[in-house]
Amino acid sequence: MTEPLAAPPERAEPAAAAERPERTSRTLPAGRARRRYWTIVTVLSVLAVGFAFGLLAWDNPMPVGSDGFWRIAQMRATNIVVMAVVAICQAIATVSFQTVTNNRIITPSIMGFEALYIAVQTSAVYFLGVAGILAIQGVSQFLLQIAVMVGFAMLLYGWLLSGRYGNLQVMLLIGIIIGGGLASISTFMQRLLTPSEFDVLAARLFGNVSNADASYLPVAVPLCLAAATLLVLSSRRLNIVALGRDASTGLGLNHRRETMRVLFLVSILMAVSTALVGPMTFLGFLVATLAYQFADTHDHRYVFPVAALTCFVVLSGAYFVMRNIFYANGVVSIIIELVGGLVFLFVILRKGRL
């Protein structure tokens, strides 16, 4: 008669014990993920500050903290601001573009921004000679290049995404075709240039921080901050857009209008970055991929800061190495393509997913 009375406590005890680990398993991963995220943000922030200070102080002949030191550092600070603008533009634009296209292996460069920039630079030298480079420099010409790129992008978006049969995939395909066509025209004109003209042009066709003029910053900085801020404030809507057209429409979001708004802001960021320093095709793709690996979340509120910090660290680190170790001023795209590609392959092969 005693065995049935003893059985219920024995069954109840394992059940109660099983509940405690289950509650712990739901809370521990979130805590670990939070700590990991803020650790990565802290490390990236320290690296960003370190590289920025290194660019200001390395090989500075004056003692640190003296008037002469800050006078020389102020002259170098323009490059730091340019890199910050490019980092914000490339990182925010690429993450947003990949979200609305629902594709992690493409960048906004696929829409022909860089091909259009190269075509403009090549045409100026082809028709005006070496003086053509000077003819397209200046704040008004900088604004004109941005306006042409944004207008071209919005014409493409409005045409291909409007109407009953608007299709994002068709838009991407036509963007690739137009970009390839502009690249072919540019290559044809480059072959007809004299060697001296081609040498002058070649310096403008690589992504180079030295291409930026300090007079462009009063225009580039407000445009960059305005577009990036609007995208960051739209993080929750971007989280919904990432679910797809049907899911976002079912949740009450106007998918087409939100897509057009995001693409417009992306076109502004990419136009500012490209017109400021030139083409940097691999940069956005690299930092967006690394940002998703570092943040380990799909929430844009957390991905955007990591992407911007990662982009600045990559840019400033590459520029520091090229300038102070290899003594090759400016062409950061070379080391970004080399080191960035290796890091990208390492991350993908290690985790086995994008």
C-alpha positions, 0 to 999 in steps of 0.5 A, a space after each residue: 500500500 505504500 508504493 502507490 503513495 511514494 510514486 507521485 513525488 518521484 514523478 513530480 521531482 524530475 518534472 520540476 527539475 526539467 523545468 529549471 534548465 528549460 528556463 535557463 536555456 531561454 535566458 542564457 543565450 540572449 545574455 551571451 548574445 548581448 555581451 558578445 554584441 557589445 564586446 564586438 562594438 567596443 573592440 571595433 570602436 577602439 580599433 576605429 579610434 586607434 587607426 584614426 589617431 594613428 593616421 593623425 600622429 604617425 610620422 608627425 614630427 612635432 611632439 604629441 599635444 603641441 600646437 605644431 602637432 595639432 596643426 599638422 593633425 588638422 591637415 590630415 583630419 580631412 582624410 579621416 572625415 572623408 573615410 567616415 563619410 564613405 564608411 557610413 554611405 557604403 555600410 548603410 546603403 549596402 545593408 539596406 539594398 540587400 534587405 529590399 532585394 532580399 539578396 546577400 550577395 549583391 551591392 548597390 554598385 550593381 545598379 551602375 553607379 560606378 560605371 556611370 562615374 567612370 563613364 563621366 570621368 572618361 568622357 571628360 578626358 576623351 572630349 576635353 583632354 587632360 583639362 577635362 579632369 579640371 573641368 569636372 572638379 568643383 562643388 557645382 560639378 560635384 552636385 551635378 554628378 550626384 544629381 545625375 546618379 540619383 536621377 538615373 537610379 530613380 528613373 530606373 527604379 520608377 520605370 521598372 518598379 511601377 505598374 502592375 508587373 513591377 519586378 525587382 529582379 528585372 530591375 537588377 538585371 537591367 541595371 547590370 546590363 546598363 552598367 556593363 554597357 557604360 563600362 564597355 563605352 568607357 573602355 572603348 574611349 580609354 583605348 583611344 586616349 594618349 598614354 599621358 591622358 590615360 595616366 591622368 585618368 587612371 588615377 581617378 578610376 580607383 577608389 582613392 581617399 585623395 580624390 576627395 576635395 575638402 570643399 566637397 565636404 560641406 555638401 557631402 556630410 549633410 547629404 550622408 547624415 540625412 540619408 543615413 539617419 532616415 534609413 536608421 530610423 526606418 530599421 523596424 520597417 526594414 525588418 518587416 521588408 526583409 520578410 518579403 512582399 507578402 508578409 510585409 503587406 499582410 502586416 500592413 506595410 506598403 511594400 512598394 512605397 517602402 522599397 522606393 523610399 529605401 532605394 532613393 536614400 540608397 542612391 543618394 548614399 552611393 552617389 555621394 560616396 562614388 562622386 567623393 572618392 571613386 569606385 569601391 566595388 568590394 567594400 560594401 559587400 565585405 562590410 555588410 557580410 562581416 557585419 551580419 557575422 559580427 552582430 549575429 542578428 537580422 535586426 537592423 538597429 544592431 546591424 547598422 552600427 556594426 556595419 558602419 564601424 566595420 567599414 571605417 575600421 577597414 578603410 582607415 586600417 587599409 589607408 594606414 597600412 598603405 601610407 605608412 608601411 608600403 608608402 603607397 599613398 591613397 589607393 586603399 582599394 587594392 588592400 581592401 580587395 586583397 585582405 578583405 577578400 581573404 577575411 571574407 573567405 575565412 569567415 564564410 568557410 568557418 561558419 559555412 553560411 552567409 
